[in-house]
Amino acid sequence: MVHITGFDVRHNHSVSKAVYANHVSNRRVKNPSILAFVDELQAARSKPKLFMQYLRKKTGKKVALRDVHNMVARMKEKRRGGATAEERLEMVLRGIFECRGNRATVYVDDDKTAQTITLQTRQMRRLFKAFAEVLLVDATYNTNDSRYKLFSFMVNDVYEHGQYVQHSLMENESAECLSDAISSFKFNNPSWDQVKVIVFDKGMGKMALLESKFPGVKVSLSPEEVHSNRDGRER
């Protein structure tokens, strides 16, 4: 048996309207219509800060940026419906093939395991044709359960905004996988010979391969990498 000999009802932390308003339970948004609109904004790739401003205005709550990120993550998970990475990729491929003008290529190894998968929409091809002079190379690692690498080509549009023009999921960073991605890109984009400069991230490597696949094109590190290397030498 427990005997209570005394108690203290005073708060052991500061108490104010600001503290109450910023408590996580009071920042939470539950209104279905508001959440549905935020989901539409997320699907349109609007900026998280725009979500935050909208939510604060509509609800009067002190919604924080981290609340927005958590909200978007839950919406994405719900949209995926708990499907595996392989199932989601299959759905993406089926969607790509259903639209005229889209391109998708699957390269397999001797064991019939997908080695490189390239994806390009008709709009991506149009963007590349319009802004082919400078090609940007972006690489992302281990962002899915299967540990495939995402290797993407980008261009800058008339507003200097980066636009993806091909995505490639690769089993590894071997020269063979990279060659598959580049070969698919060149096959689907006859205007590849208009490329004058290729800018890539040092982490990707394979500079010699890019130079051999794009003869006569200047291949260089991104400005951020150049500054980073310079700062490292100065230290």
C-alpha positions as CSV (number, residue, x, y, z in Angstrom):
1,M,0.0,0.0,0.0
2,V,1.2,3.5,-0.9
3,H,0.8,6.3,1.6
4,I,1.0,9.9,0.3
5,T,2.7,12.0,2.8
6,G,2.7,15.3,0.9
7,F,2.4,16.9,-2.5
8,D,3.3,20.1,-4.4
9,V,0.9,21.4,-7.0
10,R,3.3,24.1,-8.3
11,H,4.7,23.7,-11.8
12,N,8.4,22.9,-12.0
13,H,8.7,24.8,-15.3
14,S,7.8,28.2,-16.6
15,V,4.1,28.8,-17.3
16,S,2.9,31.4,-19.8
17,K,0.5,31.8,-22.8
18,A,3.5,31.4,-25.1
19,V,4.6,28.2,-23.6
20,Y,1.1,26.8,-23.8
21,A,0.7,27.9,-27.4
22,N,4.0,26.3,-28.4
23,H,3.3,23.0,-26.8
24,V,3.3,20.2,-29.3
25,S,-0.3,19.1,-28.5
26,N,-1.5,22.6,-29.3
27,R,0.5,22.9,-32.5
28,R,-1.1,19.8,-34.0
29,V,-3.5,20.3,-36.9
30,K,-6.5,17.9,-37.2
31,N,-8.9,19.6,-39.5
32,P,-9.5,17.2,-42.4
33,S,-10.2,20.0,-45.0
34,I,-7.0,21.8,-44.1
35,L,-5.0,18.7,-44.1
36,A,-6.4,17.8,-47.6
37,F,-5.3,21.2,-48.9
38,V,-1.9,20.8,-47.5
39,D,-1.7,17.4,-49.2
40,E,-2.4,19.1,-52.5
41,L,0.3,21.6,-51.8
42,Q,2.7,18.9,-51.0
43,A,1.9,17.0,-54.2
44,A,2.6,20.2,-56.1
45,R,6.0,20.4,-54.4
46,S,5.3,23.7,-52.7
47,K,7.9,24.9,-50.1
48,P,7.5,23.8,-46.5
49,K,7.6,27.4,-45.3
50,L,4.5,28.1,-47.5
51,F,2.7,25.2,-45.6
52,M,3.7,26.7,-42.3
53,Q,2.4,30.2,-43.2
54,Y,-0.9,28.7,-44.5
55,L,-1.4,26.6,-41.4
56,R,-0.7,29.4,-39.0
57,K,-3.1,31.7,-40.8
58,K,-5.9,29.2,-41.1
59,T,-5.7,27.7,-37.6
60,G,-4.1,30.4,-35.5
61,K,-1.7,27.8,-34.1
62,K,2.0,28.2,-33.7
63,V,2.9,25.6,-36.2
64,A,6.6,25.0,-36.5
65,L,8.6,24.0,-39.5
66,R,9.4,20.6,-38.0
67,D,5.6,20.0,-37.6
68,V,5.3,20.6,-41.3
69,H,8.1,18.1,-42.1
70,N,6.4,15.5,-39.9
71,M,3.0,16.1,-41.4
72,V,4.4,15.8,-45.0
73,A,6.2,12.5,-44.0
74,R,2.9,11.0,-42.7
75,M,1.1,12.1,-45.8
76,K,3.7,10.5,-48.1
77,E,3.6,7.3,-46.1
78,K,-0.2,7.2,-46.2
79,R,-0.1,7.8,-50.0
80,R,2.4,4.9,-50.5
81,G,0.0,2.7,-48.5
82,G,2.8,0.7,-46.9
83,A,4.0,-0.7,-50.2
84,T,7.6,-2.0,-50.5
85,A,10.2,-0.1,-52.5
86,E,9.9,-2.7,-55.2
87,E,6.1,-2.4,-55.4
88,R,6.3,1.4,-55.5
89,L,8.9,1.3,-58.3
90,E,6.7,-1.1,-60.3
91,M,3.8,1.4,-60.0
92,V,6.1,4.2,-61.2
93,L,7.2,2.2,-64.2
94,R,3.7,1.3,-65.1
95,G,2.7,5.0,-64.9
96,I,5.6,5.9,-67.0
97,F,4.7,3.4,-69.7
98,E,1.1,4.5,-69.8
99,C,2.0,8.0,-71.0
100,R,3.0,8.6,-74.6
101,G,6.4,10.1,-75.1
102,N,7.8,8.8,-71.7
103,R,10.9,6.6,-71.7
104,A,12.0,3.9,-69.3
105,T,14.8,1.4,-69.7
106,V,15.8,-1.5,-67.4
107,Y,19.2,-3.1,-67.6
108,V,19.8,-6.5,-66.0
109,D,22.9,-8.5,-65.1
110,D,23.6,-12.1,-65.9
111,D,21.3,-13.2,-63.0
112,K,18.4,-11.2,-64.4
113,T,18.7,-8.7,-61.5
114,A,17.9,-5.1,-62.2
115,Q,21.2,-3.3,-62.5
116,T,20.2,0.1,-63.8
117,I,16.7,1.6,-64.3
118,T,16.4,4.9,-66.2
119,L,13.2,7.1,-66.1
120,Q,12.5,10.1,-68.3
121,T,9.2,11.8,-69.0
122,R,8.3,13.6,-72.2
123,Q,8.5,17.0,-70.3
124,M,12.0,16.1,-69.1
125,R,13.1,15.5,-72.7
126,R,11.6,18.8,-73.8
127,L,13.4,20.6,-71.0
128,F,16.7,19.1,-71.9
129,K,16.2,20.0,-75.6
130,A,15.6,23.6,-74.6
131,F,18.5,23.9,-72.1
132,A,21.0,21.4,-73.3
133,E,24.2,23.5,-73.1
134,V,24.9,22.9,-69.4
135,L,24.2,19.4,-67.9
136,L,24.3,19.0,-64.1
137,V,24.9,15.6,-62.5
138,D,23.4,14.8,-59.1
139,A,23.9,11.6,-57.0
140,T,22.0,10.5,-53.9
141,Y,22.9,7.4,-51.9
142,N,21.0,4.8,-49.9
143,T,17.6,6.6,-49.9
144,N,15.6,3.4,-50.3
145,D,15.3,0.0,-48.6
146,S,17.1,-1.7,-51.5
147,R,20.1,0.6,-51.2
148,Y,20.0,1.6,-54.9
149,K,21.8,4.8,-55.9
150,L,19.9,7.6,-57.5
151,F,21.9,9.2,-60.3
152,S,20.2,12.2,-62.0
153,F,20.8,14.6,-64.9
154,M,19.6,18.2,-64.5
155,V,19.5,21.4,-66.4
156,N,18.9,25.0,-65.3
157,D,15.7,26.6,-66.9
158,V,15.2,30.2,-68.0
159,Y,14.7,31.2,-64.3
160,E,17.9,29.4,-63.2
161,H,15.9,26.8,-61.4
162,G,17.3,23.2,-61.5
163,Q,15.1,20.8,-63.4
164,Y,15.5,17.0,-63.6
165,V,15.8,15.6,-67.1
166,Q,16.5,11.9,-66.2
167,H,16.5,9.7,-63.1
168,S,18.6,6.5,-62.9
169,L,18.4,3.9,-60.1
170,M,21.7,2.0,-60.0
171,E,22.7,-1.1,-58.1
172,N,26.1,0.4,-57.5
173,E,28.5,3.1,-58.7
174,S,30.4,0.9,-61.2
175,A,31.4,2.2,-64.6
176,E,29.0,-0.3,-66.1
177,C,26.0,1.1,-64.3
178,L,27.0,4.7,-65.0
179,S,27.5,3.8,-68.7
180,D,24.0,2.3,-68.8
181,A,22.5,5.5,-67.5
182,I,24.5,7.6,-69.9
183,S,23.8,5.4,-72.9
184,S,20.1,5.5,-72.2
185,F,20.2,9.3,-71.9
186,K,22.0,9.7,-75.2
187,F,19.7,7.3,-77.0
188,N,16.6,9.1,-75.9
189,N,17.9,12.6,-76.4
190,P,19.5,13.2,-79.8
191,S,20.4,16.7,-78.8
192,W,22.9,15.4,-76.3
193,D,25.6,16.6,-78.7
194,Q,24.7,20.2,-77.8
195,V,26.0,19.8,-74.3
196,K,29.0,22.1,-73.7
197,V,29.6,21.8,-70.0
198,I,29.0,19.0,-67.4
199,V,29.0,20.0,-63.7
200,F,29.2,17.2,-61.2
201,D,29.5,16.5,-57.5
202,K,32.9,15.2,-56.4
203,G,31.3,12.5,-54.3
204,M,30.1,10.8,-57.5
205,G,33.6,10.5,-59.1
206,K,33.9,8.9,-62.5
207,M,35.1,12.2,-64.1
208,A,37.1,10.2,-66.7
209,L,34.0,8.2,-67.7
210,L,32.0,11.4,-68.2
211,E,34.7,12.8,-70.4
212,S,34.9,9.7,-72.5
213,K,31.1,9.5,-73.0
214,F,30.8,13.2,-73.8
215,P,33.8,13.9,-76.0
216,G,34.7,17.5,-76.4
217,V,32.6,18.5,-73.4
218,K,34.2,20.4,-70.5
219,V,33.6,18.4,-67.3
220,S,34.1,20.2,-64.0
221,L,33.3,20.1,-60.3
222,S,30.4,22.1,-59.0
223,P,31.4,25.6,-57.6
224,E,30.6,24.4,-54.1
225,E,33.1,21.6,-54.4
226,V,35.7,23.9,-55.8
227,H,35.3,26.3,-52.8
228,S,35.3,23.4,-50.4
229,N,38.6,22.1,-51.8
230,R,40.2,25.5,-51.8
231,D,39.2,26.1,-48.1
232,G,40.6,22.7,-47.2
233,R,44.0,23.5,-48.8
234,E,44.1,26.9,-47.0
235,R,43.7,25.2,-43.7
